[in-house]
């Protein structure tokens, strides 16, 4: 029986193949690297390309304003009709009615693995590869080996992802992760897990489409009946079981440097950030708002929250979550990448500490300082107490 | 090719190879960022023809191609590592930099060693004359590496 990579890329494991892609995602952060070469070239099919302005959003320097201006001109020149400007983070935008089960999607970003939450094979590329894909609609792949991750226990996407990362480290480099989801994670959590799978080095991360996928797509009036079964376990080079017993944390400076949260409880924090493409979805806003109801953010902490998209922000407004968060002292940032890649709106000074739901805690990722990764509830609790905590009683 | 080895450890992230603050389309800004997250000021000591040697997972994390561009602008034609992140691997290929995977390379090569590398033949010769072998790449990939060496980069093309 074929692996999912063999099904969606063609060929056999270990073989080099040339495959056509179904869709391409571009964003303003990396697109400046393709303008020079694409100037005189046509795009093979502009109707299959989405352009998102989310990195320099809004721009914080004159040079970045120039990148965004040029990106929007580029989109127009190349007849790309799907421009999403200042409305959400690219991967969230792709998962709101664009990425579909069974598709092969090329993104100009390493977290393109996230489309696997919807049963698409999302693969990230650098600029030169994207240039070739935009011209030809296809590129070369080495058909990867497969790692199976069985999700046996766990409800929160961040904790499931951290448990996986703690076990795999970066050893999924060049490989596809297939998830056997035995707990029925909701779509928000699947997106977080497939997104953070990028930190294992994985080429792609894949949840087979099921009832949860179909009912999520229903929200966008999309019906999909495609069935893509998991590979047989004997085709997988490794099987990892995820059983989350307690909240987890990734310590500086690697996302797979994972320990139980209790190991760092009590550590003083200067900043809390709930957002990035790994988080900031409705379930995260609900978690944070539940913790912060009637409470105040600790006076020494800045709590920053980026809803993942305008759609999420709208829902958060309708449910009264945003009002509750603002009243508690949270700063609601516009849906954008913001502080996660150290771009703007919440960088840290030397020796400062942040706890966040984002996917990376590499040195310098958020300016300076140390970054801890944990789920949205833990982040909100820590924002109230001013120290890392997962305990409701302390709030 | 005969080259001077500039040696780095395991797990060097792309954010260390080329910190985001050096993201630019200006050549002089790009080149100043090279390896700045792991060895600030590296751009002052790097010479055209140097090679980068590292351990496992060289270039892990982000897929930003500005790191490979900076390497190319500095005249680096080859990177040898225990393993590469898949982004760094492809970005090297597309910028004419040979990404060579050599087992246990950090046990054999030290900072400043002069080594001879034969990417198409699949071996290298160390300071002391000892040879190490590695897998070669299919012809079509070799052709991409060779043709990309003549082009690529923001203002170089």
Interface residues (C-beta under 8 A of the other chain):
Chain A: X16 X30 X32 X33 X36 X37 X63 X108 X109 X110 X124 X125 X126 X127 X128 X129 X140 X170 X173 X174 X199 X201 X203 X254 X341 X342 X343 X360 X362 X363 X364 X365
Chain B: X11 X13 X15 X16 X19 X20 X21 X24 X25 X37 X56 X57 X60 X61 X62 X63 X64 X65 X66 X68 X69 X83 X85 X86 X87 X90 X91 X94 X95 X138 X140 X141 X148 X152 X154 X155 X157
